[in-house]
């Protein structure tokens, strides 16, 4: 029998069963992952949030597995077919797949042709021919003719016998596992263009005649093929490597048919039933086993690809959420536009909207001077220090406008930053935005969001559905349920890692705090609005429906700046305040004097303050927090500087060295915004002078990088970049007669491309075409 669940998880995670047992107990009690990883280190011996997330996921899977195991055992026992050997096999099954293989012969299903043949008494003929191939099939079949049951002649009887054997072969668990392993090792995913779709499916042309081993196919290629199939442009099938060269396929049974025959002792020895049995093997493979395993393995490929795509999305989202905040500055947000104008919103240091306007500096009005004056007036009126410019259409032109303001009005001392506006339109049209700004135009709400996301990316981006933030890879092709669950976990971990000001946090931000939900978050805001700012964490207990258990889970992540107790603005949990009181007694100083006094704290031994409840890890965390109270894990705020005069793809020249911002990291490389409305691609091979297996090892979303332009293709709106300054650009034809449609394509759509491995300096190479 298999070891207990906690032992299996411990082996998988490389930790001790006691750690797993403690984590499971806490999770079952309703504790959240952020709470356990931060405030229950003694119990789990320091399991971090990543380990806990993996533990939680495996716990769910294995518990579901045990439930399914019990249901299968009960079903087979009810049928009176549960032998000790079968019970042992089911008890040892480590995966749901193995369980279902064993259950297949006993699974209740609609009446099959094999079942009808058995009811007509034909099974002895099928088993007899299998056991003794010296029997003559036609002669033996005559003995089983049963016209009333639908078997009026020998041919019908033999067909019934074949159906019985085919079902027997296809439901053999050991055989299925053997064939599954062989297919996984020797199967290739092959794609061909659907006849007549050559033009319509041009974007999939790299897959019109393509094959790759299923076991090693990267997630982005698998999702590209599956997208082509779903759009009706590609035919995708699983084939054996021996079948790839159609012109030289050897006659006779393929390796999988040979394995079926070997499993049941079927051999070609010129006996009367040998050919009939060989045909039965061939039909078993083609009609039952192959179709079953192809569907299963292709589903597994899709699931693996989805898991990888979701993992990449999660890492990018985490990097974006934990990007450096500009901080509490009065900020002007500008949502650029051409015909409809640029929308401006001014927010104060806390994100509250102060003013808004619309300017028309671009075509068709071209009110450049009037727009300069409006920006300068608003900046002076509200003492704006930061200007956040959305990176969409007309972004560079608007960036130039603000640059002109800074030149004409240097006394304003403005700092401009171009920020990603991905998801701003989603927020603008959301129910939350409508409640916050019921009288504001949707486009003005977008400008507010752009300003706030510069001040604090985390606080603003939590208002947007994570998959709409635009840092994913094929996010629309994966399971939306799995994607949402994973991304929600990422957001929860990020929010709790930073903590929130309970007196300024929005409902969406509070909702992500450990132990809280939308209802409790709304209650907190409502109480705050009615009673004024919280003076202490204990005041949270006055919030309707916020009980002791919720307070325990949430309090450490909710901060009360300038409250009655200085500790309430730290990450020290209220339950641990007695530890701090002991430190205060020993140092003979007030808590305000201790906070930030690392010299005094270093003179103390943390071990002195441990007890049965608070171990050394917790006390050490308390010391760190006292040394740097309210420390923010996010990096220092920095901005990229786009090159002057480089505003569209047509302005680029091979060899240019530019500064840019990583907008997205995929399995095949990183997309970088260099200020031309179209992201360039740094292929994974051009990220570093050393081998890079995972682009996330080198870059992350939001990172400022220096890149060199390798090649520019105006016609396809593609930019090949490198972070290896020694790479030589390609002097390729630039297609200068082609229209350089500004922002013609979403840079994320470049991920759908495919092609050969990079040769160092070719466009096709840089975009990798993703075939190698």
N, C-alpha and C positions, 0 to 999 in steps of 0.2 A: 504494500500500500504506500501511497505517497505520504511524505512528511506533512505536518500541519502547515496551513497557509503562511503563518508568520515565519516559519523556517524557510519556506521556498522564497518568500520575498527577501529575507535576510541574505540568502545566497545570491540572489540576483543583484541586490544593491551593494553587496560586499560589506555588510554591517552585521552586528550581533542580533540574535533573535530578541533579546531583552529590549533593545532599542525599538525594534519593530512592534513588539507587544505594547510598549508604552505609547508609541505614536498612534497605534490602532485604538487603544483605550481612550486617548484624548479626542481623536476624530469621532469616535462613537458617542462621546459625551457632547459633541457639538462644537468642539474647539476648531478654529480655522487654522489653515496652514501658516499664515503670517504670525498669528498669536503663538502657535507652538514653536515655530522656529526662533522667535524673538524672546519669549518669556517662559518657555518650558525646556530650556537647554539641559537642565539637570535630568529631567525625566527621559529625554531621548538621547542623552549624551551628545548633544550638539548636531543633530540632523538638520541640514539647511533646507531652505524652501524648495530647492530643486529636488533633493532627495525625497522630501515629503510629498511633493506633487507626484513623483514617480511611484512612490509607495501607495498613495491614494488611488492612482489609476490602476495599479496592479491588484490592489485589494478589491476594487470593484469587479475587475475581470475574474479573479479567482473565486470570489464569492458567487458570481453568476455561474461560473463553471461548476461549483459544488451543487448549486441549485439544479442545474441541468443534469448533473450526474445522478442526483437523487430521483429526479423525474424519470430518467431513462431506466434506472434500476426498477422503479415501481411499475413502469409500463411493461417491461419484459417479464417481471415476476407475475404480473396480473395475467399475462398470456400463458404462464406456466412453462416458459422456455428459459428461465434463468438458471444456468448451470454454475457450479462453483468456479469452473475455468473462465466462463464468460464474466462472472461477477468480479473475478480477480483482474481480468483485462480492463474492464470498465473502471475499476478502482485505481488502476495504474495509469489511466489516460491523463496526459499532462496538458492537452489542448482541447478546445472545443471541436476542432477538426477531427481529432482522433476519436473523440466520443461519438460524433455523428457517423463516422465510418463504421464503428462497431454497432451502432444502433440501426444502420441502414436496412439490414435484412428483417428487422422486427418493427420497423416504422410503419404505422398505419398509413396506407395510401389507397388511392382509387384503384378499382379493379384493373389490373394490367392484363396484357395478352398472355403473359406467363401464368398468371393466376387462373385465367379462364381455361388454359390448357391443363393445369393441375386438377381443376374441378372436373375436367373431362377424363381424368385418369391417365394422362399421357406422361406424367413424371417418370414412371418406371422405364419407359422407352428412352427418355433423355439420359437418365443416369446409366442405363444399360449400355448405350452406345459409347458413353464417355468411359465406362469401366472396361468395355470389351470392344475395341475398334474392329475386331474380326467379324462382328455381326454386320449383315448387309442392311443398310438403312431402309431401303424400299420394302424389303421382305418383312422386316420387323414392324414397320409402320402399318402394314396391312392388318396386324393383330389389334390395332388400337383405333380403328375407324369407328367414329361415333357421330353419325349424321345428325342426330337430334341435338347434340352439343355444338354443332357447327363444324365438325371435322369429318367431311364426307368422303375424303379420299386420302391416299398415302401422302400426297404433297402437302395437304393441309395439316395432317398429323405431324409430319416432319417439321413444318414451320412452327407448330406449337411446341414441339420438343426443343427446337432451336431457341425459342423465346425463353423457355425455362432455363436452359444453360446460360444464355446471355445474361439473364437476371442474376443467376448464381455467380457467374464470373464477375459481373460488375458490382456485386455487393460484398466481395471478398475484401475485408479490411487490410490484410497484409499485402495483397496484390495492389490495391489502390495506393497504399503508401509507397510501394516499390515504383509504380508507374509515376506517381507524383514526383518522387525524387529524381527519376530519370528525366522527366519533362523539364523539371526545374534546372537541371544541369545541361540538358541538350536542346531545350526549346528556344526558339527565336521568335520575337515579335516581328511580324512582317506586315508592312503597309503598302498598299497600292492605291492609285487614284481611281475613284469611281468613274466608270466610262461616261464621257460627256461632260465631266466636271473640271476638265483641265484648266479652262479659263476662269471659271467662277471660283475655283479653289486655288488660285495662283499663290496665295500666301502660304499654302501647304506644299508648294512644289518640291521642296527638299525631301518630302516624305512620299513622293509619288512612287518610288521604288526603293524601299528601305527595309533593312532587317538588322536586328541587334539581339544578343542573348537576353532573355528575360531576367536572368539572375543579376545581371550587371547594368541594366538600363537605368540611367539617372532619372530622378523624379521629373525634371523639367521636360525631358524628351517623352517620357511616358504620358504626361499630361497633355503635351502638344499633339501626340498621336490620337489620344482619346478625344481631344477637342475636335480634331479633324473628322473623326468617325461620327461624333455626335452631331456635327454640322452637315453630315452627309457627303463629305468630300473625299473621305478615305475609307478603304476597306482594311480592317485590321484583324489579323488572325495569328494564332500561335501554331508554329510549324516546327518540325524536328530539323535539326541541322542537316540530317541526311536527305531532307526534301528540298533544301534551298536551291540546289542545282537541278532544276526540273529536267534538263536534257540528259542528265546522267544518273537518274534515280535507278537503283538496282531493282530488278524484278523480284517478286516474292514478298514475304512478310517483312514489315519494318521491325526495328528493335523492340518496340512496345508490344506488337503482336507476338513476337517471339517470347517475351516475358509472360504474356498471358498463357501461351501454349505450355511453357515450361512449368508454370505454377500448377497446371492440371494434368501434366504428363501427356500432352498431345504431341505426337511426333508423326512425321511423314515416312511411313514404312510400307507404302503400297497396300495397306489393308483396306477392306471394303468401306469402312467408315472414316478413314483418315481425311479424305477430301471434304466430306461433310463437316467434320469437326474443325478442319482448318478454316472453312468458310464461316463457321460459327464464331471462331476466334476473330476473324477479320471484321465481321459485322459487330461483334461485341465492342471492338476498339472504335470503329467508325461511328456507330450509332449511339452507343451508351457511354463508354469510358472516356473517349476523346472529348466529346461535347461537354461531359460533366467536368473533366479536369481542365479543359480550356477555360470554361467559365470561371471555375474556382481560381485558377492561377492568374487569369487576367484581373479578377476581382482583387486578389492579393496584391498584384502589381499596382493597381489603382490605389489600394489602401496604403501601400508603402509610399507611393508617390504623394498621396494626400498628406500622410504623416510628415514627410520631409518638407512639403510646401508649407504646412501649418507651422512646423518648427521654425522654418526660415522667417515666416511672417511674424511669429512670436518674438524672435530675436530682434528683428527690425523694429517692431513695435516697442519693445522694451527700451532699445536705444533711443528711440524718438521720444518716448514718455519721460525718460530720465535725462533728456538733453538739458543743457545749462539754461536756467531761467535768467532773463535780463534783470529781474527784480522789480521792486516797487518804484516805478517811474511813471509820471504822466506820459501817456503814449498816444500817438496818432496812428490809427490803422487806415490804410488805403487799399481798397479793393479796386484794382485797375480795370478799366474798360475803355472801349473806343466809342462806338456810336452812343451807348447809353451813359457814357461818362464815368468818371472815377468817384466812387463813394468814399467819403471820409467820415471816420468816427473818432472822437477823442474820449479816452477813458482815464480816470484818475489812478493813483498808485494802487488802489485796491481793485481796479477793474470796473468801477462804476462809470457808466456812460455820462459824459458831461455835455457833449455837443456833437452835431453832425452836419454834413454839407455834401453837395455834389458839384464837381467841377468838370469842365469839358475841354481839356487841353489838346486832345487829339482830333483826328478826323471824325465828323465833318466840320465841327465848329472851330477847332484850332484856336481856342481861347487860352493861349499859353500865358500871356501876361496876367489876365484875370485870374487864372488858376494859381499863379505864383503869389499873387496878392492875397488870395483866400487862404492858402496854406500858411503864409507868413502871419496873417491876422489871427488865425486860430491858434497858431503856435505861441504867439505873444500873449493872447488873451488867457490861455490856460497854462502857460509856462511849460510847454511840451519839451521833453528832452529826447525822446526816442520816436522814430518814425518807422513803422512796420509796413512794408509794401508786399502785397501778395504776388506770388510768382507766376500768375496766369497771363492771359492775353494782355498785351500792352505793358507788361511789367517793366521791361528795360526802358521803354519810353517814359514811363512814370518815374522810374528811378532817376532818369536824367532830369526830369522836372524838379524833383526834390533836391538834386545836386545843384541846380540853378538857384533854388531858394537859399541853400546853404552858402552859395557864393555871394548872392546879393544881400543876404541878411546874416552876416557872420555872428552878429551879437546874439542870435537865437541859440547858437551852440547846439544845433541838432545833430543827432547821430542816426543814420538811416541803415536799415537792415532789410534785406529781401527774405521773406519767410514763406514756407510752404503753405499754400491755401487749400491743400487737399482736405476734403471733408467740410470746409467752411460752409458750402452751400447746403450740405446735409444738416448741419447745425441750424442754419438760418431758417430752414423750413420745418424744424422740429417743433414738437409740442412745447418743449421746455423753453425754446427761444420765443415762441409765440406768447407764453405766459409772462416771460421776463420783459419782452418789448412788444406788447400788443398793438401799439400804434405806429411801430416802425416798419418801413419797407424791408422786405426780405434782404435786399442787397446791402442795406445799411447794417443789418444784423451781421452780415458776413464781414463787414469792415470791423465791427466790434470784436468778432472772433479772431480776426487777424491781429489786432492790437493785443488782445489778451494772451494769445498763444506765444507772443514774444515775451511778455511779462512772466508767464508761468506756463510752459507747454503742457505740463501734466494736468494742472487744474482746468485748462481749457479743453484739452483733447479728450478727457474722460466724458465730456458731454456728447461726443460723437461715437456712433457705432464703430467699434474698432476696425471692422473690415472696410470701412469707408475712408480710412485714413490714407490708404494708397501706398502701403509699403509691403504689399504681399506679392506672391508669385502664383499666378493662376488661382487667385482666391475665389473666383466665381465657379471654378471647376471642382472644388473639393466639397466634402460634406459640410454643409453650413452649420449643422448641429455641433460637430466636432470642432470646427473652426471657432464658433462662438464660445464654446466651453474653454478651449485653450486660451483664446485671447482674453476672455474675462479673467482667467487665472493670472495672466500676465499683468493686466491692469490692476488687479487686486494687490499683487505683490509689489508693484511699483508704487502705488498710492500709499500703502502701509510702510514701505521702506522709507519714504520721505516724511509721512505724517501730514496732518492738515490743521490749519487754524480753525477751530470750531466756531469762531465768531465771524469768519468771512467765507467759509467754504460753502459752495453751492450744493444743492440737493444731489446732483449726479456725482459730485466728488465725495460727499459724505456716504452715499450709497455703497461706495467701494471700500469703506472702512470695515475692518474685521468686526463681525458680529452685527453689523447694521444692514438694513434693507431700505428700499425706497420709502416705505411707510414711516420707519423710524427716522430716516433722514429728513423727511418732510416735517415730522413732529419737532425735531431739533430746531429747524429753521423757523417754524411757527412759534415755538417757545421763545426763541431769540428775538423774533420780531415783536412779540407781545411784552416781553419782560426786559429787553435790553441785553447787552452782551453778557456772556457767562463770566462770572468772577472766579470760578474754580471748577475743577473737574467734578467735584462732589455735586455741583449744581445740576449736572447731567442727570442725576437720579430723580430730579423733579420732572423730567420730560415724560409725558404720558407713554406708557408701554415700554419704557426703557428700564428693565429689571436688573437685578444683581448679576445674572449670568451675562447679559449683554454688556453691562458696564465693565465686567472683568475682561471680556474679549476686546472691547473698543477703547477703553480709557487711555491705554498707553500710546495709542496712535492719534489721539485727539489732543491738540495743544491749546493752551489758554495763555497767550502772551500778555504780559503786564497784569496778570491776575493777582489774587491774594497770596498765592503760594508760588514762588519762583519755580519750584519743581514741576508745576503744572504746564510749563512751557517746554519741558524736556521730554525725552523718551523714557524716563524712569517711570515704571508703572506704580500707580498709587499703592499697590500691595507691598511695594518694596521701600516705601518712604521710611519705615522704621530703621532700615539699614542706614539710610542717609542721616537719620537723627543720631545714631551712634557715632558716625563720622564727625558730625557737628560737635558732639560732646568732647571727643578726643582732640579736635583742632581748636576748640574754644573760640570758634568764630561763627558768625551768622551764616545762613545759607547763601545770602547774597554775596558775602565775602568769599565764600568757598568756590562758588561757580566761576570757572575759568582760571582758578588758581592752581595750575598744574604743579607748581613747585611744592606747595603745601601737601597736595595729594600724593605726590611721589614719595613723600616721607612715610607714608602709611603702608602697611602690609595688608592687601585685600583679603588674605586668608583669615585674618583676625575677625572679619565681619561675617563669616559664613556660619550657618547653623543648619538645622535639619530641613528648613524650608528653602533657604537660599544658599546655593552652592557657589563654588568659585567662579564658574562662567558668568552667572548673573551679577555677582559682586564686581567682577572685572568690567562688565558692561556698564555698571553704574559709575565706576571710576572714570571710564572713558567719556561718559556723558557729562559728568561733573567738570571734567577738564575742558571739554568743548560742548557746552550746552546747546541743544537745538541744532547740532551739526547737520548739514544737508549733504547727502551722499552724491549729489549731482556735481558735475565739473564746473569750473569757472567759465563764465560767459565769454565767448569769442565770436567774431563775425568774419565772414569771407569777404574779400574785396574783388568784385568783378572788374575785368579789364575795361578801361575806357575805349570806346569805339568798337567794341565787340558786342553787338546787340542782337544779331541774327545769325543763322547758320552760314549765310553767305559771307559773313565777315571773317569767318575762320580760315586759317591757312595752316597747312601741315608744318609742324615744327614749333608752333606757338606754345609757350608755357603759360598756363593759366591757373588761377585759384578757383576752387569750386567746392560745392557741398554735396556729400554723398546723400542721395535721396532714397536709394533702395539697394539692398544687397540680395543677390540671387545666388543660386548654386553655381552659376557659370561666370559670375563677376559682379561688378558694382556699377550702378548708374550714377552719374555725377552731373549736377546742375552747374553749368559754367556761364549762365546768364544769357542764353540765346533761345529760350523757349523750348528747347529740345534737349533732353538729357543725353549725354554721351555715355558710351559703354567702355569701361575698363575690363577687358577680359581677365579671367582668373589668372591666366599665365602672365599678364602684364601688371599685376598688382605688386610684385616684388621680384627682386633678383634671385630669390630662393624659391623652392617649390612651395606652392600653397595648395593645400588640400581643400580647405574651407575658407572662402573669402572673408568670413566673419573673424578669422584669425588676424586679419590685417586691417579691415575697415569696418565701420558701423554707420548706420543711418544717422545723419546729422553731423558727421565728422567733416572738418575742413581739410581738404587735400590739395596738393599741387599736382597738376597733370600736364602732359604734353599731347598735342593734337597729332595723331598719326595720319588720319585720313578723313576726308569729308565727302559725303555723297549727298548732294543737294536733292537729286531726283528722288531718292528713297528716304531723305531726311534722317540720315544716319551719321553719327560722329564716332570715330574710333579713337580712344584715348589710351594713354599708358601712364603709369606712375613710375616707370623706369626711365629716368631722364636720359639714359644712354641709347635708348631705342631710336632708330632712324625712321623718319616718316616716309610714307610712300608718295612718290610724285605721280599720283593717279589723276586721271581725267576728272575734272570737278563738275562736269555737267552744268556749266555756268549758264547755259541757255534755258535750263529747266526752271520753272517757277519755284522760288524759295518760300513756299507757303508758311507764313509765320505761325508756329505752334500747330502745324497741320496735323500732327499725330501726337497722341498721348505717349509720353516717353515710356510709360509702363508697357505699352503695347509692343515695344521692341523685344520684350521677353518672349514673344511668340516666335521670334525668328529662330532659324536653325542653320547649321552649316559646319564646315570642317574645322579642325583644330587650328589655332592660330599659328602662323608661320612667323610672327614677330612684327610684321609691318604692313600686312594687307588688310583691306577693309573686310573681306570675307573672313580673314583670320581673326581680326579683332572682335567681330561679332560672333565668331566661333561657329556659326551656323549650328552649333551645339551637337555636332555628330561625334565628336571625340572628347 
